Amino acid sequence: MTLRLSGGRKLQSPPGDRARPTASRVRLAVMNLLARELRGAAWLDLFSGSGVMACEALQRGARRVVAVEQDPRIAAVARHNLHLVQTGEANRNDGRPAPQVELHGGEAIRWLQRGCPGEPFTIIYADPPYAAGLYGDLARAVAAGGWLAEGGCLVLECATADCPATPEGWRDRDRRRYGTTTVILLEPDTGGSALQS
């Protein structure tokens, strides 16, 4: 399968059927939904797979991208793709500093449970295995670890046929259906109980 960014750049695809890259139509829709927030954003990509969502964020001006992928073979593909896009962005002559990119191996929820060691993220994108039922645990780990910056959003990609309820302490900012895929943009509830102080 050929994997391309919305700008046309070719990326590597993970081998076999262990990864499920986000469809190009969904990627473009998500980037359009987040367009005002992407320039200068700190983007955390959980269950990163090929890294395509993090690459899209880099291409649209994110200044910092951190990707987390458990499978070492798939993480190697993500590392290659992120480096390719980071290098392209660093070579632009538009006055922006080169974006910071990190890739971490490990299971995403356990990785989150160690707590945010530095600056929190403005956008957290999570695309766990649809049938694994991880959405509630994921939202709790994001909140408990202080991973989300004030005013930021948690974006969940899920199967339309099995969309999770809005996790406790969060509210829907937006919910969009794209065929068999639904994207949910969450923010802490008005009381801020989803964010740790």
N, C-alpha and C positions, 0 to 999 in steps of 0.2 A: 504494500500500500504506500502511495506517495503522500507525504504530509507536507503541506504548504502553509505558511503564514498568510494572513489576509493581504499582506503587501506583495505576495508572490514568492518570497524566499523559500527554497526547499529545505526541509529538515529531515533528519533520520527518523525512521519509524522503529518502534521496539519490535524485536523478533517474536514470531508466534502470535498467539492470541491471548497472552496474559495481560496486556494493557488494552484499554479502550479509549483511544484519544478522543477528546471532545470534538464533535462534528464542526466543520468550518462555519456552518450557518449559526450554530449556537455560540461559537467563539466570537463571531462578528457581532452578534446581538448583545452579548455580555460586554464587550468592549464599548459598544455604543451606549449601553446603559450606564457605564462607569466613566464615560469620556471626560467629564469635567473633573473627575478626581484622579485621573491617571498620571498627569504630568507632575513629577516630583513625589509620587506615591512610594510608600514602602509596602511591597506586595509579598505576602506569604502564600505559597502554593503547596497545599497539603495533598498527599496522594498524587504527586506530580506526574507520574507516568513519564511520557516523552518530554515533559517540560513545555509543551506547546502553549499552555495558558500563560506561564511565566514569560515565555518568549514574546507573546503578544503584548503583555504588559510592558516589557522592556522596549519593544518597538514603538510603543505609544508614550514613552517618556517617564516610566517608573525609574526612580533614582536608585532604588534598592530592591533586589529580588532575592528571596530565600525559598528554595524548593526542598521538599522532604519526600523521599521515595524509599520504600522498603526493599524492593527487589534490586539486587546489585546489578544485574544485566540491564534492567530498564533504567536504573540510575545512571549507568554509563552512557546510554543514549541521551538522557536528559542533560548530562554534563556536556556532551559534545554540542547539543543544540543550543544550550545557554551560552557556551563559550562563543559559538558562531555568531549569535545575535549580539552578545555583549561587545565583541570585537567590532562588528559593524556599527553599533551605536557609538562606540568610543571614537571611531574614525570620522564621525560627522563633524562638520565645522560650524556648529550652531551655537558655540559658547557654553553648552552644557557640559558639566564634568562627566567623565565616564561612569556608567552605572556600576554599582556594587552587586556582585552576584555570588551566592553561596548555594551549595547543594549538600544536604545532610542525608545520610542513610538511617533508616530506622522506621519503626512503626509509628505513625503520625500521632496517635493519641498519647502513647507513652512519651514521645518526644515533647509534646505540649505540656505534659504533667510536670516536667522539671521546672517550668516557669520561664517567663520571658527575661533573658539576661540583660537586655538593653532596651533600645528604643522600640516601643510597640508599633504594630503595623496598621496602616490606614485601610488596607484591603486584605482580607484573608479569604482565599479561594479554596474550597474543599470539594473534591470529587472522589469520595470513597467508593469501594465496590457497592453497587446499588443495593444488593440483597443483604449486605452485612449488618444493616440496622445500627450504624454507628453515629447517626446524626445527633442524637441527644447527648451521648458521651462526648462527642466532638465539641458541641456548643458549650458544655459544662467545662471542659478542659481549656477552651479558649478563654472563657470568663475567669476561671479560677487562677489561671497562670498570668493574667494581665497582658495578654498578647495583643488586644485590640486597642488602638489609640482612640481617644475621645473624638467622636464624630465619624469614626470608621464604620465599616460594614463587613459582615461575615456573609460570604456567598456560598450557597450550597447547590451543587448539581445533583439531581436525583432522577429516578425513573418516574415519568408522569403517572404510570399505573400504581406506583407505591410511594407517593410523596409523604414525607414525614409531617407531622403536626408541628406547629411553631414551638420550638423548645421553650421551656419555662425560663423567664427572665429576659426573653427576647420578643421582638415584634417584627412583623413583616414590613419591610420598606417597599418591597415590590415582589411580585411572584409572576413569572412568565412561563408559558408553555410553548415548547418548540417540538411538536410532534411527540415522540416517545420520551423526550427529555424536558424536565422542568428546572428552572433556575430560580432560587429563592434568595433575595437580598434581605438580610436580617440586620437589625440594629438593637442595641440594648433597649429594654423598655424604658418608659419615661422616668421611672424611679432610679434608673441606672443600676438596677440590681445585678445585671449581667456583667458589669465591670467591677473589678476589684479596685479599691482605692489605696 
